[in-house]
């Protein structure tokens, strides 16, 4: 059995999308694939229980018949962390719990995909960092890293040293067009000269960087003022702080954007609703727009969200949501699987097309 632990140099590098895409690719090739995320870190409350969204998606994609407590033995919540610091958690018991659940999930599998939690060091207070989990489960580690400038390699080398002998290799993700040439000509040869295998580099893909209007509303805690169903993805945010005519010229150059502006700026609202690239309005300050604006939004099929914070805070929160690169659904995983197939040596990671 092949056990692959996917971790990352830092949070929000696309680790989850890569982990599930590799697992789904192996599953589609006819392999028996298991999945586990020992530390649940991407938490939401559901029916009174705090669970990680990633194992829930994995269970659906891979047709896994397992309970959530098996896929996610440690719920790494703020409450858990506080208790661990106070000595209320036993590290050895937790490690044994992870091993026990892994043994059950991996029985009869060709491939086990183990997803790391948060960043490489998450879990340190209970001896369950990703390198420690890899050692515990005898897993080969795939390290996911961003790259924009040569200085980023310092962090990657530190992560490689931390992982040690269990390192299988590296994948670079979300690489801009301007960084690809330097990565190919200088960085990858440098890493390979140090014995670090690089399986490939995935380009930046805008469809993976966005967030749906519904997700944006949930994350911002916004009130939705329109009864409009929209599957639009928001990739960027524009601040409406200018005059109406100038705003219209500005908004017409946008694509897949949300406009953030005060709820009392009807001139900005009107301009935004006339621009086809504006997919959503986020109104700040708790002000409700006029009935005329709401009517125009319905005609344009453009949702309007309302929040009580100021525009600057709204921009910071909204951009952090988009930067998180969260894995949302089957579409995201399928898109990543296509990118990996084109840019990464997938066979070296999960086996060839003819694997039994």
C-alpha positions as CSV (number, residue, x, y, z in Angstrom):
1,X,0.0,0.0,0.0
2,X,1.1,3.5,-0.8
3,X,0.6,6.1,1.9
4,X,0.9,9.7,0.8
5,X,0.7,12.6,3.3
6,X,0.1,16.0,1.7
7,X,1.3,19.0,3.7
8,X,2.3,22.6,2.9
9,X,4.9,25.2,3.7
10,X,2.1,27.5,5.0
11,X,-1.7,27.7,5.1
12,X,-3.8,28.4,2.0
13,X,-1.5,26.9,-0.6
14,X,-4.2,24.7,-2.2
15,X,-3.2,21.6,-0.2
16,X,-6.7,20.2,0.1
17,X,-7.5,20.6,-3.6
18,X,-4.3,18.7,-4.5
19,X,-4.9,16.0,-1.9
20,X,-8.4,15.3,-3.1
21,X,-7.5,15.6,-6.7
22,X,-4.8,13.0,-6.4
23,X,-7.2,10.7,-4.5
24,X,-10.0,11.2,-7.0
25,X,-7.6,10.5,-9.9
26,X,-6.5,7.2,-8.3
27,X,-10.1,6.3,-7.6
28,X,-11.1,7.0,-11.2
29,X,-8.2,4.7,-12.3
30,X,-9.7,1.8,-10.4
31,X,-7.6,1.9,-7.3
32,X,-9.1,1.4,-3.9
33,X,-8.4,4.7,-2.2
34,X,-8.7,5.7,1.4
35,X,-8.6,9.2,3.0
36,X,-7.8,10.6,6.4
37,X,-7.3,14.0,7.9
38,X,-5.9,13.3,11.4
39,X,-6.3,16.9,12.6
40,X,-9.6,18.6,11.7
41,X,-8.7,22.2,11.2
42,X,-11.2,23.7,8.8
43,X,-14.1,23.5,11.2
44,X,-17.8,24.3,11.0
45,X,-20.6,23.4,13.3
46,X,-23.2,20.9,12.0
47,X,-26.0,19.4,14.0
48,X,-24.3,20.2,17.3
49,X,-21.0,18.7,16.2
50,X,-17.9,20.6,15.1
51,X,-16.5,18.9,12.0
52,X,-13.9,19.6,9.3
53,X,-15.4,20.2,5.8
54,X,-12.6,18.5,3.9
55,X,-13.2,14.9,5.1
56,X,-16.9,15.4,4.4
57,X,-16.1,16.3,0.8
58,X,-13.6,13.4,0.5
59,X,-16.2,10.9,1.8
60,X,-18.5,12.1,-1.0
61,X,-15.9,12.1,-3.8
62,X,-14.3,8.7,-3.0
63,X,-17.5,6.8,-1.9
64,X,-15.9,6.1,1.5
65,X,-18.1,4.3,4.0
66,X,-16.6,5.6,7.2
67,X,-17.7,7.8,10.1
68,X,-16.4,11.3,10.5
69,X,-14.6,10.5,13.8
70,X,-12.6,7.8,11.9
71,X,-11.7,10.2,9.1
72,X,-10.9,13.0,11.5
73,X,-9.9,11.5,14.9
74,X,-8.6,14.8,16.4
75,X,-10.8,17.9,16.2
76,X,-8.2,20.6,16.4
77,X,-10.4,23.4,17.6
78,X,-9.6,26.4,19.9
79,X,-11.2,24.5,22.8
80,X,-9.1,21.4,22.1
81,X,-5.9,23.6,21.9
82,X,-6.7,25.3,25.2
83,X,-7.3,22.0,26.9
84,X,-4.0,20.6,25.5
85,X,-2.0,23.5,26.9
86,X,-3.6,23.0,30.3
87,X,-2.6,19.3,30.2
88,X,-6.0,17.9,29.6
89,X,-5.0,15.9,26.5
90,X,-2.6,12.9,26.4
91,X,-0.3,13.0,23.4
92,X,0.4,9.3,23.4
93,X,-3.3,8.4,23.5
94,X,-4.0,10.8,20.7
95,X,-1.2,9.3,18.6
96,X,-2.5,5.8,19.2
97,X,-6.0,7.0,18.3
98,X,-4.7,8.2,15.0
99,X,-2.8,5.0,14.3
100,X,-5.9,2.9,15.2
101,X,-8.2,4.8,12.9
102,X,-5.6,4.8,10.1
103,X,-5.3,1.0,10.4
104,X,-9.0,0.5,9.9
105,X,-9.3,3.0,7.1
106,X,-6.3,1.6,5.2
107,X,-7.2,-2.0,5.3
108,X,-7.4,-3.4,1.8
109,X,-6.5,-0.1,0.2
110,X,-4.1,0.5,-2.7
111,X,-3.6,4.1,-1.7
112,X,-4.1,6.1,1.5
113,X,-4.2,9.9,1.1
114,X,-3.5,11.6,4.4
115,X,-4.1,15.3,4.5
116,X,-2.1,17.6,6.8
117,X,-3.8,20.1,9.0
118,X,-3.3,23.9,8.5
119,X,0.5,24.2,8.2
120,X,3.4,21.9,8.7
121,X,3.7,22.7,12.4
122,X,0.0,22.5,13.3
123,X,-0.5,19.9,16.0
124,X,2.9,20.5,17.7
125,X,1.4,20.8,21.2
126,X,0.3,17.2,21.1
127,X,3.1,15.7,19.1
128,X,1.1,15.6,15.9
129,X,2.8,17.9,13.5
130,X,2.6,16.7,9.9
131,X,6.2,15.4,10.0
132,X,5.3,13.5,13.2
133,X,2.2,12.1,11.7
134,X,4.2,11.0,8.6
135,X,6.6,9.2,10.9
136,X,3.7,7.6,12.9
137,X,2.0,6.3,9.8
138,X,5.1,5.6,7.7
139,X,3.9,7.9,5.0
140,X,5.7,9.5,2.1
141,X,5.3,13.3,2.3
142,X,4.3,15.5,-0.6
143,X,5.1,19.1,0.2
144,X,3.0,21.8,-1.5
145,X,4.6,25.2,-1.8
146,X,3.9,28.7,-3.3
147,X,6.6,30.5,-5.2
148,X,6.8,34.2,-6.3
149,X,10.4,35.1,-5.6
150,X,13.7,33.3,-4.8
151,X,13.5,34.2,-1.1
152,X,10.5,31.9,-0.8
153,X,12.9,28.9,-1.1
154,X,14.3,29.6,2.4
155,X,11.0,28.5,3.9
156,X,10.7,25.5,1.6
157,X,14.2,24.3,2.6
158,X,13.3,24.7,6.3
159,X,10.2,22.6,5.7
160,X,12.2,20.0,3.9
161,X,14.7,19.7,6.8
162,X,11.8,19.4,9.2
163,X,10.2,16.6,7.2
164,X,13.5,14.7,6.9
165,X,13.7,11.2,5.3
166,X,10.0,10.9,4.8
167,X,10.0,13.6,2.1
168,X,8.8,12.2,-1.2
169,X,9.0,15.5,-3.1
170,X,7.6,18.9,-3.8
171,X,4.8,20.4,-5.9
172,X,4.6,24.1,-6.6
173,X,1.1,25.5,-6.8
174,X,-0.5,28.7,-8.0
175,X,2.5,29.9,-10.0
176,X,2.0,33.1,-11.9
177,X,3.1,33.4,-15.5
178,X,5.9,35.8,-14.6
179,X,7.4,33.3,-12.1
180,X,7.3,30.2,-14.2
181,X,10.5,30.9,-16.2
182,X,12.6,31.5,-13.1
183,X,11.2,28.5,-11.4
184,X,12.0,26.2,-14.3
185,X,15.4,27.6,-15.2
186,X,16.8,28.2,-11.8
187,X,14.8,27.1,-8.8
188,X,13.9,23.5,-9.7
189,X,17.4,22.6,-10.9
190,X,18.7,24.1,-7.6
191,X,16.4,22.0,-5.5
192,X,17.1,18.8,-7.6
193,X,20.9,19.5,-7.1
194,X,20.2,19.1,-3.4
195,X,18.4,15.8,-3.8
196,X,14.9,17.3,-3.6
197,X,12.5,15.8,-6.2
198,X,10.1,18.3,-7.8
199,X,7.0,16.6,-9.3
200,X,5.8,19.6,-11.1
201,X,4.4,23.1,-10.9
202,X,0.7,24.1,-11.2
203,X,-0.1,27.5,-12.8
204,X,-2.4,30.0,-11.1
205,X,-6.0,29.3,-12.1
206,X,-8.5,32.0,-11.5
207,X,-11.4,29.6,-11.3
208,X,-9.8,28.1,-8.2
209,X,-9.1,31.5,-6.6
210,X,-12.7,32.7,-6.4
211,X,-15.5,32.3,-3.9
212,X,-19.2,32.0,-4.6
213,X,-21.6,34.7,-3.6
214,X,-23.3,32.4,-1.1
215,X,-20.0,31.5,0.5
216,X,-19.0,35.1,0.6
217,X,-22.2,36.0,2.4
218,X,-21.7,33.2,4.9
219,X,-18.1,34.1,5.6
220,X,-18.8,37.8,6.0
221,X,-21.9,37.2,8.1
222,X,-23.9,39.4,5.6
223,X,-27.6,39.9,5.1
224,X,-28.7,39.0,1.6
225,X,-31.1,41.7,0.5
226,X,-32.1,40.2,-2.8
227,X,-33.9,36.9,-3.6
228,X,-31.6,36.0,-6.5
229,X,-29.9,32.7,-7.2
230,X,-26.4,33.2,-8.5
231,X,-23.6,30.7,-9.3
232,X,-21.2,33.6,-10.0
233,X,-17.7,33.3,-8.6
234,X,-16.1,36.4,-7.2
235,X,-12.3,36.8,-7.9
236,X,-11.7,40.4,-7.0
237,X,-13.1,43.4,-5.1
238,X,-13.5,47.0,-6.1
239,X,-14.1,49.8,-3.7
240,X,-16.7,52.4,-4.8
241,X,-15.4,55.6,-3.4
242,X,-15.5,57.9,-6.4
243,X,-18.2,59.8,-8.4
244,X,-20.9,57.9,-10.3
245,X,-19.5,58.6,-13.8
246,X,-16.0,57.7,-12.9
247,X,-17.2,54.6,-11.1
248,X,-19.1,53.4,-14.2
249,X,-15.9,53.6,-16.3
250,X,-14.0,51.8,-13.6
251,X,-16.5,49.0,-13.1
252,X,-16.9,48.3,-16.8
253,X,-13.3,47.2,-16.9
254,X,-13.8,44.6,-14.2
255,X,-14.5,40.9,-14.5
256,X,-16.0,38.6,-11.8
257,X,-15.9,41.4,-9.3
258,X,-17.8,42.5,-6.2
259,X,-18.2,46.2,-5.5
260,X,-17.8,47.2,-1.8
261,X,-19.3,50.6,-1.0
262,X,-21.4,52.4,1.5
263,X,-25.1,51.5,1.7
264,X,-26.0,55.2,1.2
265,X,-24.1,55.6,-2.1
266,X,-27.0,55.1,-4.6
267,X,-24.9,56.6,-7.4
268,X,-22.3,53.9,-7.0
269,X,-24.9,51.2,-6.7
270,X,-26.5,52.3,-10.0
271,X,-23.1,52.4,-11.7
272,X,-22.1,48.9,-10.5
273,X,-25.4,47.4,-11.6
274,X,-24.8,48.7,-15.1
275,X,-21.5,46.9,-15.4
276,X,-21.7,43.3,-16.6
277,X,-18.4,42.3,-14.8
278,X,-19.9,43.2,-11.4
279,X,-21.5,40.1,-10.0
280,X,-22.3,41.3,-6.5
281,X,-22.7,44.4,-4.4
282,X,-21.5,44.5,-0.7
283,X,-23.0,47.5,1.1
284,X,-21.3,48.6,4.3
285,X,-22.3,50.7,7.3
286,X,-25.6,48.9,7.8
287,X,-27.5,51.2,5.4
288,X,-30.2,49.7,3.3
289,X,-30.4,50.8,-0.4
290,X,-33.4,52.4,-2.0
291,X,-36.2,50.2,-3.4
292,X,-35.2,51.5,-6.9
293,X,-31.7,50.0,-6.4
294,X,-33.1,46.7,-5.2
295,X,-35.4,46.6,-8.2
296,X,-32.6,47.3,-10.6
297,X,-30.5,44.6,-8.9
298,X,-33.3,42.1,-9.5
299,X,-33.4,43.1,-13.2
300,X,-29.6,42.7,-13.5
301,X,-29.6,39.4,-11.5
302,X,-27.0,40.9,-9.2
303,X,-27.2,39.9,-5.5
304,X,-26.8,42.6,-2.9
305,X,-25.2,41.8,0.5
306,X,-25.4,44.1,3.6
307,X,-22.9,44.2,6.4
308,X,-22.5,46.5,9.4
309,X,-18.7,47.1,9.2
310,X,-16.9,49.9,7.4
311,X,-15.7,49.5,3.8
312,X,-12.0,49.1,4.7
313,X,-12.7,46.3,7.2
314,X,-15.0,44.7,4.6
315,X,-12.3,44.7,1.9
316,X,-9.7,43.2,4.2
317,X,-12.1,40.4,5.3
318,X,-13.3,39.7,1.8
319,X,-9.8,39.5,0.3
320,X,-8.7,37.1,3.0
321,X,-11.6,34.8,2.0
322,X,-10.6,34.8,-1.6
323,X,-6.9,34.3,-0.8
324,X,-7.7,31.3,1.3
325,X,-8.2,29.2,-1.9
326,X,-10.6,27.0,-0.1
327,X,-11.7,23.7,-1.7
328,X,-15.4,24.1,-2.2
329,X,-16.9,21.3,-4.2
330,X,-16.5,18.6,-6.8
331,X,-15.9,21.2,-9.6
332,X,-12.8,22.5,-7.8
333,X,-11.3,19.1,-7.3
334,X,-11.9,18.1,-11.0
335,X,-10.3,21.4,-12.1
336,X,-7.3,20.7,-10.0
337,X,-7.1,17.1,-11.2
338,X,-6.9,18.4,-14.8
339,X,-4.1,20.8,-13.9
340,X,-2.2,18.1,-12.1
341,X,-2.6,15.8,-15.1
342,X,-1.1,18.4,-17.4
343,X,1.7,19.8,-15.1
344,X,2.7,17.1,-12.6
345,X,4.1,13.6,-12.7
346,X,1.0,12.1,-11.2
347,X,2.0,8.5,-12.1
348,X,5.1,8.9,-9.8
349,X,2.8,9.9,-6.9
350,X,-0.2,7.5,-7.2
351,X,0.8,4.9,-9.8
352,X,0.3,4.6,-13.5
353,X,-3.0,4.2,-15.4
354,X,-2.6,0.4,-15.4
355,X,-2.2,0.1,-11.6
356,X,-4.3,-2.7,-10.2
